[in-house]
Amino acid sequence: MVRALSVALLVSSAAVAQAAPAPAGQRLTLEAAVQLALQRNPDLRKQALLTLSSEQDQVLARSTILPQLNFNASLGRNRNNGPVLVQGATVPIQGTTFNNNFTAGLTLRQLVFDGGRWWNNLAAAGLNLDSSRAQVDEERLQITYLVEQRFYELVRAQRQLLVLADAAARSRDQANFTQRLFDGGRATQADVYAARANRDNDEIQRLGQERSVELARADLALAVGADPAEPLTVTEPPNLMTEPSQPPAAQAAIAQALSSRPSLKAFALSAEASRKSTSAAKGDYWPAVSLFGQWQRGTTSFSTYFDRPDLDSQAAAGVSLSWNIFGGFATDANVRKAEVQTLLAENDLESGRRNVASDVQKAVAQLGTSRAQARVAQQAEETAKEGLRLARTRQEVGVGTQLEVRDAELKLTQAQLSVVGSLVDGREAEAALRRAQGG
């Protein structure tokens, strides 16, 4: 009951969060974005509702073993010796009478044995409920990873925009410097045109990156359930530009994932539930035994029904046995279908285990690669900065060319983009590894 209330609270809070818009101009942290998505995501809300439905399936399965108490009643008025039709004429009959009758009774039935159907169905319902709860946890895990991924993609786009904006500013400065050299007779008109072309090309790249930022912002807004038209700004995580963490050993990470991943728990529970359902289907080969008790009384007036209940009443009690000895092979077909469902569930479990192991291996490999790339990219950035400084110095003293400066600028831009890419890749690989391992 407590779990049902918690799931219902999740559904109601999601509906409230969906109705309430995010504050305008809010700077969204990664943690806040995840929480917002968990409140608003329709897939998570759907899975929570399916869990509520599974809880009712368990109640229905339990109802089979509880006593069944039925009440029936009828109230009527009878006419005796009514007029008759003789040769087209209505002839009244002497002694026509009217009388009322009221009948009511109770029937109590208790199932004793049905070949194992009721306890296997009850066990299957409980396993399906646990599987549905595990699927809720898996959905939360997937939503968290999706938001983290899109959050980092927006941060990546914004960081790359800063890099390209710096590159565009360097190109403008270089174009202005080349113009001054030309005015002083130290550069040709071709150098001026080349510098201007470089400036314009870098500005085009910067403008294109602005579009990429807006697209990434729209993707994040969709993931967290915000209106894409609302202004959405994010706050970078404090560890964004730090070196990615050391990847764990692949075998240890896979072992942890296989034991902790909610989707695998859901698959395993579904497979066990299918086995119980197969056992329940085989129960149709056996007879069903029930105890029953019945009491019924009829009177001519409702007001006298409860007077002397021992009069004009019938009572019965006994044991009921029913056995479907031959049902046109329907029982065999149901058993075969249940066995096929069990095989399908086991196949899903094995496929899920392989997919989880593959996800872990990919995340570990990506994390290790990003960590190594980040180190090299940071070294390349420092080297490129020094190379650009040297190229500018040579140009200023008249021994360097504009081509050398442009080449140094491009190398610096590429190195800075590599730094951003490798570090963000590392953050995404860490998120992928957390998701693959079950959080």
Buried (B, 14 or more C-beta within 10 A) or exposed (E): EEEEEEBBEBBEBBEEBBEEEBEEEBEBBBEBBBBBBBBBBEEBBEBBBBBBEBBEBBEEBBEBBEEEEEEEEEEEEEEEEEEEEEEEEEEEEEEEEEEEBBBBBBBBBBBEBBBBBBBBBBBBBBBBBBBBBBBBBBBBBBBBBBBBBBBBBBBBBBBBBEBBBBBBBBBBBBBEBBBEBBEEEEBEEEBBEBBBEBBBEBBEBBEEBBEBBEEBBBBBBBBBBBEEEEEBEBBBBEEBBEBBBEBBEBEEBBBBBBEBBBBBBBBBBBBBBBBBBBBBBBBBBBBBBBBBBBBBBBBBEEEEBEEEEEEBBEEEEEEEEEEEEEEEEEBBEBBEEBBEBBEEBBEBBEEBBEBBBEBBBBBBEBBBBBBEBBEEBBEBBEEBBEBBEBBBEBBEEEEBEBEBBBBBBBBBBBBBBBBBBBBBBBBBBBBBBBBBBBB
